[in-house]
Amino acid sequence: QVQLVESGGGLVQPGGSLRLSCAASGSIFSINTLGWYRQAPGKQRELVARITSGGRTSSANSVKGRFSIFRDNAKNTVYLQMNSLKPEDTAVYYCSLEQDTYFYWGQGTLVTVSL
């Protein structure tokens, strides 16, 4: 059994910053990929960024240069540092864990970018 618990969402003004955290617990394999997805109202869930246990990252073009993903393997925790936030970044952000053939989701945390 795997649990993913996100934290760090909230309301921020355009141009501001937020850091999301996601702690994974349970049966965590040493080789895995942690990631962040987001879903805005009326839109499909989309990938924001992913990071492998070896540190390889990938991210959506829309967040390149503004968002950074990093992880602490000792704590099984992944972070998403979000800078220069825009209103279009408003969404529920979901943490994800991929290991072997399994895919897990967190419960989501709301990020609202507005004046």
Secondary structure in CASP SS format (residue, H / E / C, confidence):
PFRMAT SS
TARGET T0000
AUTHOR 0000-0000-0000
METHOD secondary structure of the structure
MODEL  1
Q C 1.00
V E 1.00
Q E 1.00
L E 1.00
V E 1.00
E E 1.00
S E 1.00
G C 1.00
G C 1.00
G E 1.00
L E 1.00
V E 1.00
Q C 1.00
P C 1.00
G C 1.00
G C 1.00
S C 1.00
L E 1.00
R E 1.00
L E 1.00
S E 1.00
C E 1.00
A E 1.00
A E 1.00
S E 1.00
G E 1.00
S C 1.00
I C 1.00
F C 1.00
S C 1.00
I C 1.00
N C 1.00
T E 1.00
L E 1.00
G E 1.00
W E 1.00
Y E 1.00
R E 1.00
Q E 1.00
A C 1.00
P C 1.00
G C 1.00
K C 1.00
Q C 1.00
R C 1.00
E E 1.00
L E 1.00
V E 1.00
A E 1.00
R E 1.00
I E 1.00
T E 1.00
S C 1.00
G C 1.00
G C 1.00
R C 1.00
T E 1.00
S E 1.00
S E 1.00
A C 1.00
N H 1.00
S H 1.00
V H 1.00
K C 1.00
G C 1.00
R C 1.00
F E 1.00
S E 1.00
I E 1.00
F E 1.00
R E 1.00
D E 1.00
N H 1.00
A H 1.00
K H 1.00
N C 1.00
T E 1.00
V E 1.00
Y E 1.00
L E 1.00
Q E 1.00
M E 1.00
N C 1.00
S C 1.00
L C 1.00
K C 1.00
P H 1.00
E H 1.00
D H 1.00
T C 1.00
A E 1.00
V E 1.00
Y E 1.00
Y E 1.00
C E 1.00
S E 1.00
L E 1.00
E E 1.00
Q E 1.00
D C 1.00
T C 1.00
Y E 1.00
F E 1.00
Y E 1.00
W E 1.00
G C 1.00
Q C 1.00
G C 1.00
T E 1.00
L E 1.00
V E 1.00
T E 1.00
V E 1.00
S C 1.00
L C 1.00
END
